[in-house]
Amino acid sequence: MPITAHLRACVELPGAHALVDGFAGESRGDGSHRVLLRSGHELEVHDLAEVLAGERAPLAVFPLPWPGWEHGVHSVGPDGTFAVFSGQRAVRAVGTDGETLWEYRHGCWGPEIGHPHSGDEQEVCRGLEHGSCRVSDDGRLVWAHVVTEPGEDAWEERWVVLDARDGRELAALPLPDSAAAGSRHLSHPDGVHMGLCIGMGQDGVLLHWARWDGEHLTGWDVNSTMDRILVDVHPAHPGFLTVEHYGADLRLHALDGAVLAEREPEAAGEEEDPPCWDWTCGFVDADTVIASTAGADGEGSRHWLLHARTLEVRGAVGYPAGPADASVRPLGDGTWLTCDPDGRHLRRWSERP
């Protein structure tokens, strides 16, 4: 029996698809949500609650330090006064006036080992590989996934913790098994732990957690299968959700990686091939998970509500306006977002009116 979704808001937001099915959203432990949208040579920062109330003006606008660089996952300080950009050869903090506050240089993400640069900081080298960064919820730290150049014929990826005031490196963890195509950070609501999910294309996925206590950086990986995507963290206890690389199952983990619950996708209707979970899923609230499935051919997407602690399926979501786009972004407050197929209209839903 379908669970009818109730529409709470519908607004036009150019770039809405990047929020629901990309890395344009940034959630913080206080329950706030920021929207980071690229607009030409600028990064616009919006407050999601204000956007859903109809406010179109951004909270802040930051000039992109490398306008030709279109990759990397960036972050904004909690007070909105600075942004940190993950570039091809540097992590850079920038003020709203475009002034460089600090820069942390690292090796080039370009796939050609030892390739030369012209000396022009705006030069973009071949390749789509990139890292990511995340400002901590208290604004004191910047976590960044970077690459170093230890020798002429080899380089290594690292996870570094930087002082958000000046970019000084406080600690680093080597990532010798990683050959990243890209990555993203996920901040735990406890304000202490940070997750890092590294996608390596057909070679799988790496998942790391770490904590910085002010003196020591402690990290551990959850890479027994090297094939799990980190998708969300529980808003009330130190657990997190992962999806198998190809969508075969959804798992709830304790922070040390132990599996607490597991669920394979359910078929609905006369399907010849089993469906798979999409990677856009997560906690609607402390008790409920929303997840989406699609058929083996990518068609026939459905959204499902599950019990948060057992992942038992409660039912499929029915939308009054017809099927939603495959992607879904839960907000942890009892609501979730979908995007219309036009990529511009954002809808907010809840289970209860």
Sequence and secondary structure as in RCSB ss.txt:
>XXXX:A:sequence
MPITAHLRACVELPGAHALVDGFAGESRGDGSHRVLLRSGHELEVHDLAEVLAGERAPLAVFPLPWPGWEHGVHS
VGPDGTFAVFSGQRAVRAVGTDGETLWEYRHGCWGPEIGHPHSGDEQEVCRGLEHGSCRVSDDGRLVWAHVVTEP
GEDAWEERWVVLDARDGRELAALPLPDSAAAGSRHLSHPDGVHMGLCIGMGQDGVLLHWARWDGEHLTGWDVNST
MDRILVDVHPAHPGFLTVEHYGADLRLHALDGAVLAEREPEAAGEEEDPPCWDWTCGFVDADTVIASTAGADGEG
SRHWLLHARTLEVRGAVGYPAGPADASVRPLGDGTWLTCDPDGRHLRRWSERP
>XXXX:A:secstr
  EE EEEEEEE TTHHHHHSSS EEE TTS EEEEEEETTEEEEEEHHHHHTT  S SEEEE SSTT   SB E
E TTSSEEEEE SSEEEEEETTS EEEEEE    SSSTT    S TT   S     EEEE TTSSEEEEEEEEEE
ETTEEEEEEEEEETTT  EEEEEEETT   SEEEEEE TTSSEEEEEEE GGG EEEEEEEE SS EEEEE  SS
S EEEEEE SSSSEEEEEETTSS EEEEETTS EEEEE     SS SS  EE S  EEEETTEEEEEEE TTS S
 EEEEEETTT  EEEEEE TTS   S  EE SSSEEEEE TTSSEEEEEES  
